[in-house]
Amino acid sequence: MGMNPVVGALDADKDGTLALEPKLIVADEPVSMVDASLRANILETLRTLQREHGVTIIYITHDLTTAYHIAGRSSCSTAAA
């Protein structure tokens, strides 16, 4: 299986610079359909983008465990009754 095109576009060069320089990433269920080892790799990549490059991530998920791993702050949305 090939690399996710978004992860590839954000891949850092050997000197640590990004191919693209996003300020915001909207990640809609980015790890919902991948195995545990790839999930951990994607989550760590997102954390690195936050920490080292100051990227803001809007992380949309139903999985609270991964949300807590990524979030500095969080907000929940519920269906209106």
C-alpha positions in Angstrom: 0.0 0.0 0.0 1.3 3.5 -0.9 1.7 6.5 1.4 -1.3 8.6 2.1 -1.0 11.5 -0.3 -1.7 14.1 2.4 1.0 12.6 4.7 3.3 12.5 1.7 2.7 16.2 0.9 3.4 17.1 4.5 6.5 14.9 4.8 9.5 16.7 6.1 12.6 17.0 4.1 15.9 15.8 5.6 16.5 19.3 7.0 13.1 19.2 8.8 11.3 21.6 6.5 7.8 20.7 5.2 7.0 20.3 1.6 3.9 22.4 2.3 3.5 24.9 5.1 0.0 24.5 6.3 -1.3 26.6 9.3 -4.4 24.4 9.6 -5.2 20.7 8.9 -8.7 19.3 9.0 -8.3 15.6 9.9 -11.7 13.9 9.4 -11.4 10.3 10.9 -7.8 10.1 9.8 -7.1 6.7 11.6 -10.5 5.1 11.5 -9.7 2.4 8.9 -6.0 1.6 9.6 -4.3 -1.0 11.7 -2.9 -0.1 15.2 0.8 0.4 14.1 -0.1 2.7 11.3 -2.6 4.5 13.6 0.2 5.2 16.1 2.4 6.5 13.3 -0.2 8.8 11.9 -1.0 10.2 15.4 2.6 10.8 16.2 3.0 12.6 12.8 0.1 14.8 13.7 1.6 15.5 17.2 5.0 16.4 15.6 3.3 18.8 13.2 1.6 20.5 16.2 4.7 20.6 18.3 7.5 21.4 15.9 5.7 23.3 13.2 2.8 25.1 15.0 0.1 23.5 12.9 -3.4 23.7 14.2 -5.4 20.5 13.7 -9.1 20.1 13.7 -9.5 16.5 14.5 -12.9 15.0 13.7 -13.6 11.6 15.1 -15.9 9.2 17.0 -12.9 7.7 18.8 -12.4 9.5 22.0 -9.2 7.7 22.8 -7.4 9.1 19.7 -9.0 12.5 20.3 -7.5 12.7 23.7 -4.1 11.7 22.3 -4.2 14.6 19.9 -6.2 17.3 21.6 -4.9 20.2 23.7 -8.4 21.4 23.8 -11.6 19.6 22.7 -15.2 20.2 21.9 -18.0 17.7 21.5 -20.9 17.9 19.1 -24.2 16.1 19.7 -27.2 15.8 17.6 -30.1 18.2 18.4 -33.1 16.5 19.9 
